[in-house]
């Protein structure tokens, strides 16, 4: 009932409440301890920009890497596209969870789409944001007609498909705006595209497939090798090969987050051993262990 057209105000209040829960957890305020080689290079400042990862086709396995490069941008934004309940029939009955679709972008050529299912709405949104950051891709922009000013539209026609939904993006002249439905319009606005025509086919009411089809269309833009991309590029070493000595000498114990407290750092002492500087308590004869002579006597008697 959260997502019916008659109760859109309830859905917006639910999303705002979940967003507050995500912000109160302080997910990005904790000290980041990288666990991958790429994360170690990024945190130590060996990689200066995100485009180096795209140039060498290095997969991103930590969402803090994207935060390091893009979270400080003024236009960095995340958009919750859909929150829907999903159910599974089990022996004990129906198990209901929540599924969230989230887009992240900086309106400057970077876009990511994430999906997550969790028992709580806030947990689903938080996980979808992390997945969207790790799925971030570069978005190519171009011109319609003369190359005057900044790029404002898609450079060529592209098509994306997900399920039964097909989305086709068509270049548009400057000033035309984004002529699209609600879901593609939000996604294209996060990429920095100002003008674009769209054509949609299939069951576009399915928001998840609609968003995935649009995302797959825009990520194909760098797959077309147009004449302006025919320049010769020098073959450079990958960051892993360039900083081999740094990674080999990286001390994981030094950079590990401290988890032991002062009490846990003390050596283990048994209850029978007194602390240093104190005399042992008087022993009780009833609890004293038998001597070797008693054992020998028992053996002889048997």
C-alpha positions as CSV (number, residue, x, y, z in Angstrom):
1,X,0.0,0.0,0.0
2,X,3.0,2.3,0.3
3,X,3.3,2.6,-3.5
4,X,-0.2,3.1,-4.7
5,X,-1.0,6.3,-6.7
6,X,-3.5,7.4,-4.1
7,X,-0.8,7.4,-1.3
8,X,2.2,9.0,-3.0
9,X,2.7,11.2,0.0
10,X,3.1,8.1,2.1
11,X,5.8,6.8,-0.3
12,X,7.7,10.1,-0.2
13,X,7.5,10.2,3.6
14,X,8.8,6.6,3.7
15,X,11.8,7.4,1.4
16,X,12.6,10.5,3.4
17,X,12.5,8.5,6.7
18,X,14.8,5.8,5.2
19,X,17.2,8.5,3.9
20,X,17.4,10.0,7.4
21,X,18.2,6.5,8.8
22,X,21.0,6.1,6.2
23,X,22.4,9.5,7.1
24,X,22.3,8.8,10.9
25,X,24.3,5.6,10.5
26,X,27.3,7.7,9.3
27,X,28.3,5.1,6.8
28,X,30.8,7.3,5.0
29,X,32.2,9.0,8.2
30,X,34.0,5.9,9.5
31,X,37.7,5.5,9.0
32,X,38.2,3.6,5.7
33,X,40.6,0.7,5.9
34,X,41.1,-0.6,2.3
35,X,41.1,-4.4,1.8
36,X,42.0,-4.4,-2.0
37,X,45.1,-3.3,-3.8
38,X,43.2,-0.7,-5.7
39,X,41.8,0.7,-2.5
40,X,45.3,1.0,-1.0
41,X,46.6,2.9,-4.0
42,X,43.6,5.3,-3.9
43,X,43.9,6.0,-0.2
44,X,47.6,6.7,-0.4
45,X,47.1,9.1,-3.3
46,X,48.9,7.0,-6.0
47,X,45.8,7.3,-8.3
48,X,44.8,10.9,-9.0
49,X,41.5,10.5,-10.9
50,X,38.8,8.0,-11.5
51,X,39.4,7.9,-15.3
52,X,42.6,5.9,-14.7
53,X,40.5,3.0,-13.6
54,X,38.2,3.2,-16.6
55,X,41.2,3.5,-19.0
56,X,42.8,0.3,-17.6
57,X,39.4,-1.5,-17.1
58,X,40.0,-2.1,-13.4
59,X,36.9,-3.3,-11.5
60,X,35.9,-1.4,-8.4
61,X,35.2,-3.6,-5.4
62,X,35.0,-0.9,-2.6
63,X,32.4,1.9,-2.7
64,X,34.8,4.1,-0.7
65,X,36.9,4.4,-3.8
66,X,34.1,6.3,-5.6
67,X,33.5,8.4,-2.5
68,X,37.2,9.4,-2.5
69,X,36.9,10.9,-6.0
70,X,33.3,12.1,-6.4
71,X,31.6,12.6,-3.0
72,X,33.2,16.1,-2.7
73,X,31.6,17.4,-6.0
74,X,28.8,19.8,-5.5
75,X,26.5,18.0,-7.9
76,X,27.1,14.5,-6.6
77,X,23.6,13.1,-5.9
78,X,21.7,9.9,-5.4
79,X,18.1,9.3,-6.4
80,X,15.8,6.5,-5.2
81,X,13.8,5.4,-8.2
82,X,11.7,2.7,-6.6
83,X,11.1,0.9,-3.3
84,X,8.9,-2.2,-3.7
85,X,8.0,-5.2,-1.4
86,X,8.9,-8.6,-2.6
87,X,7.7,-11.9,-1.1
88,X,8.8,-15.4,-0.9
89,X,6.7,-18.4,0.1
90,X,8.3,-20.5,2.8
91,X,7.2,-23.4,5.1
92,X,6.4,-20.9,7.8
93,X,4.4,-18.6,5.5
94,X,5.3,-15.5,3.4
95,X,8.6,-13.7,3.9
96,X,8.3,-10.0,2.9
97,X,11.4,-8.0,2.1
98,X,12.0,-4.6,0.4
99,X,13.8,-4.0,-2.9
100,X,15.3,-0.6,-3.7
101,X,16.5,0.8,-7.0
102,X,19.0,3.7,-6.6
103,X,20.9,5.9,-9.2
104,X,24.0,7.9,-8.3
105,X,25.7,10.5,-10.5
106,X,27.6,13.8,-10.5
107,X,26.0,15.4,-13.6
108,X,29.5,15.4,-15.2
109,X,29.7,12.1,-17.1
110,X,29.5,9.5,-14.2
111,X,26.5,7.3,-13.5
112,X,25.8,4.2,-11.5
113,X,22.8,1.9,-10.9
114,X,22.3,-0.3,-7.9
115,X,19.7,-2.8,-6.6
116,X,19.4,-4.3,-3.2
117,X,16.9,-6.4,-1.3
118,X,16.8,-6.3,2.5
119,X,14.4,-6.8,5.4
120,X,14.3,-3.1,6.2
121,X,13.8,-0.1,3.8
122,X,16.8,1.8,5.2
123,X,19.1,-1.2,4.8
124,X,17.9,-1.8,1.2
125,X,18.6,1.9,0.3
126,X,22.0,1.8,1.9
127,X,23.0,-1.3,0.2
128,X,21.7,-0.1,-3.2
129,X,23.8,3.1,-2.9
130,X,26.9,1.0,-2.3
131,X,26.2,-1.3,-5.3
132,X,25.5,1.8,-7.5
133,X,28.8,3.3,-6.6
134,X,30.7,0.1,-7.4
135,X,28.8,-0.1,-10.8
136,X,29.7,3.5,-11.8
137,X,30.6,3.9,-15.5
138,X,31.7,6.9,-17.6
139,X,29.1,8.5,-19.9
140,X,30.1,10.0,-23.2
141,X,28.4,13.3,-24.3
142,X,28.4,15.0,-27.7
143,X,26.9,17.6,-30.0
144,X,24.0,17.9,-32.3
145,X,25.2,19.9,-35.3
146,X,28.0,22.4,-34.8
147,X,30.5,21.8,-31.9
148,X,29.8,25.0,-30.1
149,X,30.0,25.2,-26.3
150,X,29.9,22.3,-23.9
151,X,28.6,18.8,-25.0
152,X,24.9,18.7,-24.4
153,X,23.4,15.5,-25.9
154,X,24.3,11.9,-26.8
155,X,26.8,11.7,-29.7
156,X,24.9,8.9,-31.5
157,X,21.8,6.7,-31.4
158,X,22.0,3.9,-28.9
159,X,19.5,1.3,-27.6
160,X,19.4,-0.6,-24.3
161,X,17.2,-3.5,-23.4
162,X,16.2,-5.1,-20.1
163,X,13.3,-7.7,-20.0
164,X,10.6,-6.5,-22.4
165,X,11.6,-2.9,-22.2
166,X,13.7,-1.2,-24.9
167,X,14.9,2.4,-24.7
168,X,16.4,4.2,-27.7
169,X,18.3,7.5,-27.2
170,X,18.4,10.0,-30.0
171,X,20.5,13.2,-30.2
172,X,18.5,16.4,-29.9
173,X,19.3,20.1,-30.7
174,X,20.4,22.4,-28.0
175,X,17.4,23.7,-26.1
176,X,15.1,20.8,-26.8
177,X,15.5,19.4,-23.3
178,X,15.1,15.8,-22.2
179,X,12.0,14.4,-23.9
180,X,11.4,11.2,-21.9
181,X,9.3,9.6,-19.3
182,X,9.9,10.1,-15.6
183,X,12.5,7.3,-15.0
184,X,14.7,8.0,-18.0
185,X,14.5,11.8,-17.4
186,X,15.9,11.3,-13.9
187,X,18.7,9.0,-15.1
188,X,19.8,11.3,-18.0
189,X,19.7,14.4,-15.8
190,X,22.3,12.7,-13.4
191,X,24.6,12.1,-16.4
192,X,24.8,15.7,-17.4
193,X,22.9,15.3,-20.7
194,X,20.7,18.4,-21.2
195,X,19.0,17.5,-24.6
196,X,17.8,14.1,-25.8
197,X,14.9,12.4,-27.5
198,X,13.8,9.0,-26.4
199,X,11.7,6.1,-27.7
200,X,10.5,3.4,-25.4
201,X,8.9,0.0,-26.2
202,X,7.6,-2.8,-23.9
203,X,6.2,-2.8,-20.4
204,X,7.6,0.4,-19.2
205,X,5.5,0.3,-16.1
206,X,8.1,-2.1,-14.6
207,X,10.4,0.5,-13.2
208,X,13.3,-1.8,-12.6
209,X,13.6,-3.0,-16.2
210,X,12.9,0.6,-17.4
211,X,15.9,1.9,-15.3
212,X,18.2,-1.0,-16.4
213,X,17.4,-0.5,-20.1
214,X,18.2,3.2,-19.9
215,X,21.4,2.5,-18.0
216,X,22.5,-0.1,-20.5
217,X,21.8,2.4,-23.3
218,X,24.0,5.2,-21.9
219,X,26.9,2.9,-21.0
220,X,27.1,1.9,-24.7
221,X,28.1,5.5,-25.7
222,X,31.8,4.9,-25.4
223,X,31.5,1.6,-27.4
224,X,31.2,3.5,-30.7
225,X,34.6,4.6,-32.1
226,X,33.9,7.8,-33.9
227,X,36.6,9.7,-35.8
228,X,37.4,12.1,-32.9
229,X,38.5,9.0,-30.9
230,X,41.0,7.9,-33.5
231,X,44.0,9.6,-31.9
232,X,47.0,7.4,-31.0
233,X,47.3,6.7,-27.3
234,X,50.6,5.7,-25.7
235,X,50.6,2.4,-23.8
236,X,51.2,3.2,-20.2
237,X,51.6,0.8,-17.3
238,X,48.6,-0.1,-15.1
239,X,48.6,1.3,-11.6
240,X,49.3,-2.2,-10.2
241,X,52.4,-2.6,-12.4
242,X,53.6,1.0,-11.8
243,X,53.3,0.8,-8.0
244,X,54.5,-2.8,-7.5
245,X,57.1,-2.0,-4.9
246,X,54.6,0.0,-2.8
247,X,52.1,-2.9,-2.8
248,X,54.8,-5.4,-2.0
249,X,56.0,-3.4,1.0
250,X,52.5,-2.4,2.2
251,X,52.2,-3.3,5.9
252,X,48.7,-4.5,6.5
253,X,49.2,-4.7,10.3
254,X,50.2,-1.0,10.4
255,X,47.1,0.2,8.6
256,X,44.6,-2.2,10.2
257,X,41.9,-0.6,12.3
258,X,42.5,-1.1,16.1
259,X,39.9,-3.3,17.6
260,X,41.4,-4.3,20.9
261,X,40.7,-2.4,24.1
262,X,43.0,-1.8,27.1
263,X,41.3,-4.6,29.0
264,X,41.6,-7.0,26.1
265,X,45.3,-6.1,25.5
266,X,46.3,-7.5,29.0
267,X,47.7,-11.0,29.0
268,X,45.3,-13.8,30.0
269,X,45.5,-14.8,33.7
270,X,43.7,-17.7,35.2
271,X,41.4,-17.3,38.2
272,X,43.8,-19.3,40.4
273,X,46.9,-17.2,39.5
274,X,47.0,-14.0,41.6
275,X,48.0,-10.7,40.1
276,X,51.5,-9.4,40.4
277,X,52.3,-7.9,43.8
278,X,49.7,-9.9,45.7
279,X,50.1,-13.0,47.8
280,X,48.1,-16.0,46.9
281,X,45.0,-16.8,49.0
282,X,45.1,-19.7,51.5
283,X,44.4,-23.0,49.7
284,X,41.5,-25.2,50.8
285,X,42.6,-28.8,51.6
286,X,39.3,-30.1,50.3
287,X,40.0,-28.7,46.8
288,X,43.7,-29.5,46.8
289,X,44.8,-32.0,44.0
290,X,46.0,-35.4,45.3
291,X,49.7,-36.0,45.4
292,X,51.6,-38.7,43.6
293,X,51.8,-40.9,46.7
294,X,48.0,-41.2,46.8
295,X,47.9,-42.3,43.1
296,X,50.6,-44.9,43.8
297,X,48.7,-46.3,46.8
298,X,45.5,-46.6,44.8
299,X,47.3,-48.5,42.1
300,X,48.8,-51.0,44.6
301,X,45.5,-51.6,46.3
302,X,43.8,-52.3,43.0
